[in-house]
Amino acid sequence: MSGVSEAQAASTAPASFSHSEILSVIFGLMLAMFLAALDQTIVATALPTIGEDLGDVENLAWIVTAYLLASTTVTPLYGKLSDIHGRGVVLLVAITLFSLGSVACALSPNMLTLILARGLQGLGGGGLISLAQTIIADIISPRERGRYQAYFASVFAVASIAGPLVGGVFAQHLHWSLIFWINLPLGLAAFLVMRRQLPRLPRHGRPHKLDLLGCVLMVLSSTALLLALSWGGVRFAWTSLESLGLLALSSVAGVLFIWRMRTAKEPFLPLTLLAHPVVGNSTGAVCFVYGTMISLTIMTPLYYELGRGLSASEAGFALMPQMACTVIGATLGGQALSRFTHYKRPTLLGLAVGAAALLLVARLPDGAPLWLEVVLFSLAGIGMGILFPVSTVTIQNAVPVHQMGTATGGANFFRALGAAIMVAALGAVFAAALGASELGDVAKLAAEAGTARLRDAFSAVFAASGLALACGFVFLARMQELPLRASVREQAESVPLD
C-alpha cells in the first residue's frame, strides 16, 4: 500500500464495516495484543529457573529491563510510522520482530544472548498494543467503541491469570524456553489473520516525514531515565556518579528534544498534542493510574506474604480478585462511553472510590479481616480499570485522523514511562518507611523487621497509591469532555493540531 496515494487509499477504503467484519479484524488484533500482554506476565515466574539454568542469577533483572527499555522507547515511533505507511503494514513488522525475538530468546545459550534477544523482542512488542488500539480507532467510531471493549478486556484478563501459571508450569515441569516458543504459533496466527485483512484497513491523513533527530533525542532521553530508575538505589546509590550521570543525560537530551519539537517543520511528537486540553490531561491521568496499578501488582503480593504471612500461592490467589476487577472496570469504562453523554462522570466516581479504598486500606487496624482488604483492593481495581478505555478513546476522539497513530503511540509511551516512575517512587516510599537508605537494603530490613513495622511501611505505600489516584482524578476532572464522534471519518471536534 506504500505506493498508493492518500487520496486513493481514502477513496478505496470501505466507508464502514459491518459487525461481522469488525469481529474478524478484532480477532487478529486480539491475537496481537495477547502476544504483548502474555509476555508481560509469563516471564516473571520463570526467572529463577532461567538464572539457574544459564548460571547467571546476578543479571536476571536485565531480562525484564531490556524488554522494558526497547518496548517503551519505540512505542511513539510505531505510532508515527503507522501515520506514514499505514497501520496494517507496520503491525505486521511488529509481529515479525516480536516472533524473531522470541526464537532468539528460546535458543539463547547464555544470559547475554538472552538479554539482547529480549531487546529485539521488545522492539516488536512496543508496537503491538498501541497499533491495535489505533486500528480499532480506524474502523470503529468513538461512540461505538465501548461495545467491543469486553473483547479486549478479556485478552488482558486471560494473560494476567494464565501467564504466571503457564510460565511456572513450563519452567518447573518442562523447559523455560517454551515460554518463548509459545509465541510462534500465536504470532503466526496473528500475522496470517492481519495479512488477510490488510487490504481492507483504511488509510487516513496526509503525507508525513519522519523526524529522525527528534526520534533519536527522545529515545536517548527516555532510555537514560529508565536506566536511572532501574539502577538507582539498587545497583548504584541515587547520589552516585552513575545515577546522577544518567539523570543528567536524560535531562539534557530531554531539553534538546523539546527544542527540536519546537523548531522542526514536522516534529516527531508535536508539543501541541500534549498541550491539547484533552490529550494532555487524559495522558496525565492515565500516567498516575496505570503506574499505580502496576505498582500494586508488585506491592500487594509482597504485603500478603510479608505483612499477612501468606504463602506465595495464597498471595497469588488473593491478588486474583484485584486483577479481575481491573478488567471488569475496563469493561464498565467502555460501556460508559457508549451509554452516557457525560462519560467522565462514571470514571471520576470510579477513581474517587478507588482512591478512598486505598486510603482506607492504609488506615485499617491490625487484625482487620483479610476479606475486607481483598474487597477494598478489588474496588480500587475497578476504579483504575474504568479509566483505561476512556483515556484511549478520548485521546483518539480529540485528534485529527491523520495524527491518530502519533497520538496513540505517544500516550502509550508516557503511560509506560509514568509506570516506571511510579514503581520507583513507591519503592522509595517503602524503603524510607523501613528506614533503608537504598532499595538494595529493603530485603535485609524486611527480614529483620517485625510485623508491625512492615505493616506500617506497606500502609505508607497504600496511602501514597491512594494519593496517586487522587492526582489522576484531578487530571481527568480538568479534561475537556468533547462529544464522541459518530463516524471514524468525522474530523475531531477540536482545534487542529498541525
RODO-2510 file (C-alpha; in nm, 4 decimals, decimal comma):
residues 498
     n   res          X          Y          Z
     1     m     0,0000     0,0000     0,0000
     2     s     0,3010     0,2267     0,0271
     3     g     0,2698     0,3152    -0,3404
     4     v    -0,0926     0,4244    -0,3108
     5     s    -0,1598     0,7920    -0,2541
     6     e    -0,3523     0,9123     0,0479
     7     a    -0,6447     1,0236    -0,1641
     8     q    -0,6585     0,6904    -0,3482
     9     a    -0,6383     0,4957    -0,0251
    10     a    -0,9166     0,7002     0,1264
    11     s    -1,1334     0,6586    -0,1775
    12     t    -1,0866     0,2809    -0,1945
    13     a    -1,1271     0,2192     0,1778
    14     p    -1,4712     0,0948     0,2794
    15     a    -1,6970     0,3616     0,4211
    16     s    -1,7941     0,1398     0,7130
    17     f    -1,7519    -0,2112     0,8495
    18     s    -2,0325    -0,4465     0,9420
    19     h    -2,0370    -0,6096     1,2846
    20     s    -1,9105    -0,9420     1,1449
    21     e    -1,6325    -0,7678     0,9504
    22     i    -1,5270    -0,5777     1,2621
    23     l    -1,5169    -0,9032     1,4593
    24     s    -1,2864    -1,0633     1,2014
    25     v    -1,0421    -0,7716     1,2318
    26     i    -1,0749    -0,7693     1,6100
    27     f    -0,9804    -1,1379     1,6251
    28     g    -0,6453    -1,0659     1,4611
    29     l    -0,5891    -0,7631     1,6827
    30     m    -0,6711    -0,9672     1,9935
    31     l    -0,4031    -1,2192     1,8967
    32     a    -0,1501    -0,9378     1,8540
    33     m    -0,2440    -0,7786     2,1860
    34     f    -0,2366    -1,1177     2,3592
    35     l     0,1246    -1,1633     2,2469
    36     a     0,2280    -0,8443     2,4250
    37     a     0,0034    -0,8943     2,7296
    38     l     0,1143    -1,2554     2,7857
    39     d     0,4816    -1,1646     2,7576
    40     q     0,4430    -0,9193     3,0466
    41     t     0,3165    -1,1917     3,2824
    42     i     0,4599    -1,5272     3,1701
    43     v     0,8303    -1,4460     3,2133
    44     a     0,8339    -1,3425     3,5805
    45     t     0,7644    -1,6854     3,7333
    46     a     1,0328    -1,8494     3,5157
    47     l     1,3143    -1,6091     3,6064
    48     p     1,4693    -1,8135     3,8906
    49     t     1,4781    -2,1252     3,6725
    50     i     1,6313    -1,9320     3,3824
    51     g     1,9020    -1,7881     3,6065
    52     e     1,9882    -2,1294     3,7479
    53     d     1,9943    -2,2971     3,4065
    54     l     2,2124    -2,0294     3,2449
    55     g     2,4326    -1,9963     3,5522
    56     d     2,3770    -1,6234     3,5928
    57     v     2,1394    -1,5030     3,8633
    58     e     2,3054    -1,1646     3,9050
    59     n     2,1834    -1,0275     3,5700
    60     l     1,8302    -1,1720     3,5817
    61     a     1,6722    -0,8273     3,6144
    62     w     1,8026    -0,7398     3,2698
    63     i     1,5667    -0,9952     3,1140
    64     v     1,2832    -0,7654     3,2185
    65     t     1,4723    -0,4366     3,1836
    66     a     1,5902    -0,4996     2,8261
    67     y     1,2350    -0,5634     2,7078
    68     l     1,1017    -0,2643     2,9018
    69     l     1,3617    -0,0276     2,7569
    70     a     1,3117    -0,1389     2,3974
    71     s     0,9317    -0,1606     2,4026
    72     t     0,8811     0,1719     2,5806
    73     t     1,1141     0,3806     2,3656
    74     v     0,9849     0,2575     2,0273
    75     t     0,6127     0,2932     2,1054
    76     p     0,5769     0,6518     1,9717
    77     l     0,7934     0,5578     1,6716
    78     y     0,5411     0,2912     1,5733
    79     g     0,2631     0,5469     1,6007
    80     k     0,4418     0,7890     1,3695
    81     l     0,5337     0,5164     1,1197
    82     s     0,1725     0,3985     1,1099
    83     d     0,0637     0,7522     1,0180
    84     i     0,3158     0,7453     0,7319
    85     h     0,2913     0,3904     0,5958
    86     g    -0,0432     0,2642     0,7252
    87     r    -0,1317     0,0682     1,0394
    88     g    -0,1517    -0,2827     0,8948
    89     v     0,1936    -0,2963     0,7357
    90     v     0,3618    -0,1581     1,0468
    91     l     0,1705    -0,4044     1,2683
    92     l     0,2961    -0,6945     1,0560
    93     v     0,6519    -0,5666     1,1028
    94     a     0,5981    -0,5515     1,4812
    95     i     0,4620    -0,9084     1,4892
    96     t     0,7573    -1,0306     1,2815
    97     l     1,0160    -0,8620     1,5053
    98     f     0,8458    -0,9949     1,8184
    99     s     0,8397    -1,3502     1,6759
   100     l     1,2054    -1,3367     1,5662
   101     g     1,2993    -1,2091     1,9099
   102     s     1,1058    -1,4967     2,0680
   103     v     1,3006    -1,7521     1,8620
   104     a     1,6288    -1,5872     1,9614
   105     c     1,5227    -1,5952     2,3284
   106     a     1,4316    -1,9641     2,3151
   107     l     1,7648    -2,0572     2,1542
   108     s     1,9810    -1,8369     2,3798
   109     p     2,2799    -2,0334     2,5168
   110     n     2,3769    -1,7723     2,7761
   111     m     2,2413    -1,4721     2,9657
   112     l     2,3958    -1,2054     2,7417
   113     t     2,2359    -1,3534     2,4303
   114     l     1,9013    -1,3824     2,6090
   115     i     1,9152    -1,0185     2,7201
   116     l     1,9939    -0,8995     2,3650
   117     a     1,7165    -1,1215     2,2270
   118     r     1,4722    -0,9744     2,4776
   119     g     1,5679    -0,6312     2,3462
   120     l     1,4820    -0,7454     1,9927
   121     q     1,1558    -0,8903     2,1200
   122     g     1,0786    -0,5571     2,2865
   123     l     1,1358    -0,3712     1,9583
   124     g     0,8405    -0,5665     1,8214
   125     g     0,6318    -0,5782     2,1371
   126     g     0,6389    -0,1996     2,1736
   127     g     0,4057    -0,1592     1,8786
   128     l     0,1570    -0,4404     1,9307
   129     i    -0,0861    -0,2827     2,1773
   130     s    -0,0725     0,0789     2,0552
   131     l    -0,1083    -0,0226     1,6881
   132     a    -0,4005    -0,2495     1,7714
   133     q    -0,5672     0,0392     1,9548
   134     t    -0,5082     0,2681     1,6562
   135     i    -0,6516     0,0190     1,4049
   136     i    -0,9597    -0,0147     1,6236
   137     a    -0,9957     0,3631     1,6087
   138     d    -0,9725     0,3476     1,2288
   139     i    -1,2678     0,1126     1,1880
   140     i    -1,4924     0,1792     1,4897
   141     s    -1,6273     0,5214     1,5835
   142     p    -1,5553     0,6501     1,9367
   143     r    -1,9245     0,6375     2,0195
   144     e    -1,9477     0,2654     1,9315
   145     r    -1,6073     0,1505     2,0538
   146     g    -1,7308     0,0681     2,4017
   147     r    -1,9424    -0,2149     2,2606
   148     y    -1,6248    -0,4056     2,1794
   149     q    -1,4319    -0,3271     2,4977
   150     a    -1,5170    -0,6603     2,6589
   151     y    -1,3242    -0,8450     2,3868
   152     f    -1,0028    -0,6593     2,4626
   153     a    -1,0536    -0,6655     2,8381
   154     s    -1,0760    -1,0443     2,8143
   155     v    -0,7323    -1,0550     2,6490
   156     f    -0,5656    -0,8905     2,9475
   157     a    -0,7755    -1,0944     3,1912
   158     v    -0,6610    -1,4240     3,0397
   159     a    -0,2997    -1,3049     3,0150
   160     s    -0,2878    -1,1782     3,3745
   161     i    -0,4269    -1,5046     3,5142
   162     a    -0,2831    -1,7650     3,2764
   163     g     0,0598    -1,6048     3,2253
   164     p     0,2105    -1,6655     3,5715
   165     l     0,0545    -2,0129     3,5899
   166     v     0,1748    -2,1254     3,2447
   167     g     0,5188    -1,9722     3,2986
   168     g     0,5597    -2,1572     3,6274
   169     v     0,4454    -2,4910     3,4824
   170     f     0,6755    -2,4620     3,1798
   171     a     0,9760    -2,3659     3,3912
   172     q     0,9208    -2,6268     3,6636
   173     h     0,7972    -2,9301     3,4703
   174     l     0,9100    -2,8787     3,1071
   175     h     1,1662    -2,6180     2,9968
   176     w     1,1767    -2,2394     3,0315
   177     s     1,2338    -2,1910     2,6563
   178     l     0,8705    -2,2922     2,5985
   179     i     0,7578    -1,9544     2,7350
   180     f     0,9143    -1,8075     2,4196
   181     w     0,8316    -2,0893     2,1747
   182     i     0,4628    -2,0472     2,2580
   183     n     0,4772    -1,7055     2,0918
   184     l     0,5423    -1,8573     1,7488
   185     p     0,2002    -2,0170     1,6804
   186     l     0,0301    -1,7133     1,8316
   187     g     0,2435    -1,4764     1,6250
   188     l     0,1903    -1,6760     1,3056
   189     a    -0,1862    -1,6794     1,3582
   190     a    -0,1897    -1,3028     1,4233
   191     f     0,0275    -1,2410     1,1159
   192     l    -0,1911    -1,4515     0,8840
   193     v    -0,5182    -1,3038     1,0081
   194     m    -0,3951    -0,9450     0,9811
   195     r    -0,2276    -1,0128     0,6450
   196     r    -0,5652    -1,1160     0,5080
   197     q    -0,7328    -0,8038     0,6487
   198     l    -0,4548    -0,5666     0,5408
   199     p    -0,6117    -0,4510     0,2092
   200     r    -0,9350    -0,3636     0,3888
   201     l    -0,7864    -0,1375     0,6532
   202     p    -0,8444     0,2327     0,5760
   203     r    -0,5664     0,4860     0,5259
   204     h    -0,6260     0,8313     0,6712
   205     g    -0,4352     1,1514     0,6699
   206     r    -0,1635     1,3235     0,4746
   207     p     0,1941     1,2534     0,3697
   208     h     0,4361     1,2672     0,6626
   209     k     0,8113     1,2805     0,7114
   210     l     0,9921     1,1067     0,9939
   211     d     1,1896     1,3410     1,2185
   212     l     1,4920     1,1173     1,2800
   213     l     1,6759     1,3663     1,5031
   214     g     1,3722     1,4113     1,7250
   215     c     1,3303     1,0326     1,7424
   216     v     1,6939     0,9809     1,8470
   217     l     1,6746     1,2506     2,1160
   218     m     1,3541     1,1049     2,2590
   219     v     1,4978     0,7519     2,2672
   220     l     1,8188     0,8770     2,4316
   221     s     1,6342     1,0768     2,6976
   222     s     1,3832     0,8049     2,7860
   223     t     1,6440     0,5253     2,7841
   224     a     1,8725     0,7165     3,0214
   225     l     1,5786     0,7903     3,2520
   226     l     1,4596     0,4281     3,2549
   227     l     1,8123     0,3054     3,3288
   228     a     1,8432     0,5557     3,6131
   229     l     1,5102     0,4391     3,7584
   230     s     1,6062     0,0720     3,7185
   231     w     1,9539     0,1029     3,8705
   232     g     1,9069     0,3894     4,1167
   233     g     1,9056     0,2648     4,4737
   234     v     1,9570    -0,0957     4,3580
   235     r     2,2828    -0,1289     4,1669
   236     f     2,4034     0,2264     4,2319
   237     a     2,3232     0,4764     4,5045
   238     w     2,0969     0,7607     4,3960
   239     t     2,3780     1,0037     4,4707
   240     s     2,6391     0,8006     4,2816
   241     l     2,8147     0,9313     3,9724
   242     e     2,6410     0,6691     3,7589
   243     s     2,2874     0,7608     3,8714
   244     l     2,3456     1,1348     3,8535
   245     g     2,5142     1,0990     3,5149
   246     l     2,2176     0,9100     3,3705
   247     l     1,9725     1,1650     3,5085
   248     a     2,1838     1,4493     3,3674
   249     l     2,1994     1,2788     3,0270
   250     s     1,8231     1,2287     3,0317
   251     s     1,7658     1,5946     3,1222
   252     v     1,9988     1,7317     2,8540
   253     a     1,8540     1,5053     2,5844
   254     g     1,5035     1,5961     2,7025
   255     v     1,5725     1,9693     2,6716
   256     l     1,7183     1,9170     2,3239
   257     f     1,4134     1,7073     2,2317
   258     i     1,1770     1,9873     2,3368
   259     w     1,3857     2,2372     2,1375
   260     r     1,3668     2,0093     1,8349
   261     m     0,9903     1,9681     1,8713
   262     r     0,9504     2,3466     1,8791
   263     t     1,1677     2,4110     1,5724
   264     a     1,1192     2,1097     1,3408
   265     k     0,8968     2,1563     1,0371
   266     e     0,7169     1,8307     1,1169
   267     p     0,8159     1,7275     1,4715
   268     f     0,8318     1,3636     1,5747
   269     l     0,5904     1,4232     1,8634
   270     p     0,4198     1,7626     1,8292
   271     l     0,4098     1,9528     2,1573
   272     t     0,0659     2,0771     2,0581
   273     l    -0,0574     1,7226     2,1216
   274     l     0,0413     1,7344     2,4883
   275     a    -0,0863     2,0921     2,5211
   276     h    -0,4285     1,9882     2,3948
   277     p    -0,6883     2,0110     2,6780
   278     v    -0,7974     1,6520     2,6181
   279     v    -0,4715     1,4778     2,5252
   280     g    -0,2567     1,6379     2,7944
   281     n    -0,4974     1,5868     3,0831
   282     s    -0,6003     1,2365     2,9744
   283     t    -0,2350     1,1344     2,9444
   284     g    -0,1596     1,2807     3,2867
   285     a    -0,4487     1,0890     3,4415
   286     v    -0,3516     0,7553     3,2905
   287     c     0,0154     0,8004     3,3896
   288     f    -0,0809     0,8174     3,7576
   289     v    -0,3476     0,5480     3,7420
   290     y    -0,1618     0,2956     3,5254
   291     g     0,1527     0,3488     3,7311
   292     t    -0,0427     0,2819     4,0481
   293     m    -0,1929    -0,0354     3,9037
   294     i     0,1478    -0,1739     3,8019
   295     s     0,2976    -0,0812     4,1388
   296     l     0,0164    -0,2530     4,3279
   297     t     0,0600    -0,5753     4,1303
   298     i     0,4123    -0,5789     4,2759
   299     m     0,3429    -0,4472     4,6254
   300     t     0,0154    -0,6219     4,7091
   301     p     0,1521    -0,9809     4,6847
   302     l     0,4537    -0,8712     4,8911
   303     y     0,2164    -0,7323     5,1518
   304     y     0,0166    -1,0546     5,1624
   305     e     0,3343    -1,2600     5,2086
   306     l     0,5386    -1,0355     5,4406
   307     g     0,2646    -0,8461     5,6228
   308     r    -0,0020    -1,1145     5,6331
   309     g     0,2162    -1,4267     5,6408
   310     l     0,0503    -1,5911     5,3412
   311     s     0,2331    -1,8369     5,1186
   312     a     0,3260    -1,7387     4,7632
   313     s     0,0367    -1,9361     4,6159
   314     e    -0,2092    -1,7932     4,8702
   315     a    -0,0895    -1,4429     4,7880
   316     g    -0,1422    -1,5154     4,4199
   317     f    -0,4996    -1,6266     4,4823
   318     a    -0,5639    -1,3186     4,6987
   319     l    -0,4372    -1,0967     4,4149
   320     m    -0,6671    -1,2504     4,1530
   321     p    -0,9856    -1,0599     4,2540
   322     q    -0,7951    -0,7312     4,2290
   323     m    -0,6719    -0,8145     3,8774
   324     a    -1,0120    -0,9472     3,7686
   325     c    -1,1838    -0,6320     3,8940
   326     t    -0,9417    -0,4170     3,6943
   327     v    -1,0655    -0,5955     3,3819
   328     i    -1,4271    -0,5533     3,4967
   329     g    -1,3595    -0,1836     3,5428
   330     a    -1,2183    -0,1571     3,1902
   331     t    -1,5345    -0,3208     3,0552
   332     l    -1,7524    -0,0789     3,2528
   333     g    -1,5476     0,2137     3,1200
   334     g    -1,6095     0,1004     2,7644
   335     q    -1,9816     0,0707     2,8301
   336     a    -1,9871     0,4187     2,9822
   337     l    -1,8522     0,5604     2,6564
   338     s    -2,1388     0,4063     2,4618
   339     r    -2,4196     0,4743     2,7063
   340     f    -2,3509     0,8133     2,8663
   341     t    -2,3209     1,1563     2,7115
   342     h    -2,1199     1,2725     3,0140
   343     y    -1,8846     0,9751     3,0073
   344     k    -1,6413     1,1376     3,2521
   345     r    -1,8774     1,1097     3,5465
   346     p    -1,8652     0,7278     3,5946
   347     t    -1,4877     0,7398     3,5548
   348     l    -1,4478     1,0174     3,8104
   349     l    -1,6690     0,8218     4,0500
   350     g    -1,4588     0,5103     3,9980
   351     l    -1,1328     0,6940     4,0651
   352     a    -1,2778     0,8569     4,3774
   353     v    -1,3924     0,5190     4,5118
   354     g    -1,0559     0,3627     4,4232
   355     a    -0,8594     0,6367     4,5991
   356     a    -1,0831     0,6126     4,9063
   357     a    -1,0451     0,2329     4,9133
   358     l    -0,6645     0,2508     4,9110
   359     l    -0,6571     0,5213     5,1761
   360     l    -0,8890     0,3072     5,3883
   361     v    -0,6600     0,0032     5,3465
   362     a    -0,3734     0,2196     5,4726
   363     r    -0,5754     0,3092     5,7851
   364     l    -0,7068    -0,0377     5,8717
   365     p    -0,6046    -0,1525     6,2200
   366     d    -0,4030    -0,4666     6,2872
   367     g    -0,6237    -0,7724     6,2861
   368     a    -0,8583    -0,6447     6,0148
   369     p    -1,0072    -0,9408     5,8225
   370     l    -0,8307    -1,0415     5,5041
   371     w    -1,1560    -1,0473     5,3090
   372     l    -1,2076    -0,6776     5,3809
   373     e    -0,8659    -0,5898     5,2378
   374     v    -0,9320    -0,8034     4,9305
   375     v    -1,2648    -0,6235     4,8769
   376     l    -1,1016    -0,2809     4,9114
   377     f    -0,8219    -0,3701     4,6704
   378     s    -1,0855    -0,5018     4,4282
   379     l    -1,2759    -0,1732     4,4479
   380     a    -0,9504     0,0066     4,3707
   381     g    -0,9033    -0,2283     4,0745
   382     i    -1,2441    -0,1366     3,9334
   383     g    -1,1719     0,2332     3,9819
   384     m    -0,8401     0,2090     3,7994
   385     g    -0,9638    -0,0139     3,5194
   386     i    -1,2539     0,2114     3,4279
   387     l    -1,0147     0,4875     3,3191
   388     f    -0,8129     0,2933     3,0617
   389     p    -1,0640     0,2703     2,7730
   390     v    -1,1917     0,6206     2,8475
   391     s    -0,8410     0,7632     2,8253
   392     t    -0,7572     0,5909     2,4958
   393     v    -1,0863     0,6736     2,3246
   394     t    -1,0976     1,0374     2,4363
   395     i    -0,7432     1,0980     2,3070
   396     q    -0,8242     0,9394     1,9710
   397     n    -1,1536     1,1283     1,9561
   398     a    -0,9796     1,4635     2,0087
   399     v    -0,7155     1,4465     1,7337
   400     p    -0,7436     1,4534     1,3531
   401     v    -0,7447     1,1064     1,1996
   402     h    -0,4103     1,1638     1,0261
   403     q    -0,2458     1,2045     1,3689
   404     m    -0,4238     0,9094     1,5328
   405     g    -0,1168     0,6851     1,5339
   406     t     0,1127     0,9548     1,6712
   407     a    -0,1311     1,0448     1,9500
   408     t    -0,1991     0,6823     2,0483
   409     g     0,1696     0,5884     2,0411
   410     g     0,2666     0,8965     2,2396
   411     a     0,0013     0,8301     2,5032
   412     n     0,1159     0,4692     2,5441
   413     f     0,4770     0,5849     2,5709
   414     f     0,4040     0,8300     2,8512
   415     r     0,1835     0,5718     3,0225
   416     a     0,4715     0,3211     3,0302
   417     l     0,7176     0,5900     3,1372
   418     g     0,4809     0,7020     3,4113
   419     a     0,4529     0,3433     3,5326
   420     a     0,8315     0,3139     3,5612
   421     i     0,8487     0,6381     3,7584
   422     m     0,5605     0,5335     3,9841
   423     v     0,7161     0,1931     4,0607
   424     a     1,0438     0,3631     4,1541
   425     a     0,8617     0,6260     4,3649
   426     l     0,6525     0,3772     4,5633
   427     g     0,9575     0,1562     4,6076
   428     a     1,1365     0,4559     4,7557
   429     v     0,8394     0,5203     4,9886
   430     f     0,8561     0,1602     5,1108
   431     a     1,2324     0,1787     5,1602
   432     a     1,2074     0,5062     5,3510
   433     a     0,9314     0,3714     5,5754
   434     l     1,1528     0,0746     5,6615
   435     g     1,4468     0,3036     5,7272
   436     a     1,6513     0,1767     5,4315
   437     s     1,8805     0,4265     5,2673
   438     e     1,8719     0,2309     4,9415
   439     l     1,6295    -0,0160     4,7878
   440     g     1,9006    -0,2791     4,7949
   441     d     1,8754    -0,2818     5,1759
   442     v     1,5000    -0,3458     5,1762
   443     a     1,5176    -0,7266     5,1621
   444     k     1,7513    -0,7397     5,4599
   445     l     1,5494    -0,4915     5,6646
   446     a     1,2204    -0,6611     5,5720
   447     a     1,3547    -0,9909     5,7030
   448     e     1,4660    -0,8275     6,0264
   449     a     1,1640    -0,6016     6,0788
   450     g     0,8685    -0,7051     6,2883
   451     t     0,5186    -0,7468     6,1504
   452     a     0,4029    -0,4102     6,2880
   453     r     0,6884    -0,2240     6,1201
   454     l     0,6248    -0,3998     5,7904
   455     r     0,2542    -0,3173     5,8044
   456     d     0,3385     0,0482     5,8687
   457     a     0,5673     0,0500     5,5646
   458     f     0,3010    -0,1058     5,3440
   459     s     0,0426     0,1370     5,4843
   460     a     0,2629     0,4223     5,3646
   461     v     0,2742     0,2649     5,0171
   462     f    -0,1035     0,2204     5,0006
   463     a    -0,1629     0,5752     5,1231
   464     a     0,0725     0,7072     4,8538
   465     s    -0,1133     0,4935     4,5974
   466     g    -0,4431     0,6485     4,7042
   467     l    -0,2953     0,9963     4,6639
   468     a    -0,1703     0,8992     4,3172
   469     l    -0,5246     0,8017     4,2167
   470     a    -0,6408     1,1352     4,3543
   471     c    -0,3904     1,3064     4,1226
   472     g    -0,5350     1,1063     3,8338
   473     f    -0,8807     1,2247     3,9407
   474     v    -0,7658     1,5892     3,9226
   475     f    -0,6233     1,5469     3,5713
   476     l    -0,9400     1,3762     3,4496
   477     a    -1,1611     1,6429     3,6073
   478     r    -0,9643     1,9065     3,4130
   479     m    -1,0021     1,7165     3,0852
   480     q    -1,2386     1,8725     2,8327
   481     e    -1,5340     1,6436     2,7633
   482     l    -1,5757     1,6530     2,3864
   483     p    -1,8741     1,4826     2,2182
   484     l    -1,7730     1,1419     2,0846
   485     r    -1,7601     1,1256     1,7066
   486     a    -2,0230     0,9050     1,5438
   487     s    -1,8011     0,8242     1,2441
   488     v    -1,4356     0,7315     1,2023
   489     r    -1,4176     0,9782     0,9117
   490     e    -1,5581     1,2712     1,1044
   491     q    -1,2863     1,5201     1,1961
   492     a    -1,2050     1,5811     1,5605
   493     e    -1,4192     1,8493     1,7192
   494     s    -1,1220     2,0499     1,8383
   495     v    -0,8629     2,2976     1,7213
   496     p    -0,6405     2,1389     1,4508
   497     l    -0,3097     2,0195     1,5924
   498     d    -0,0948     2,0861     1,2834
***
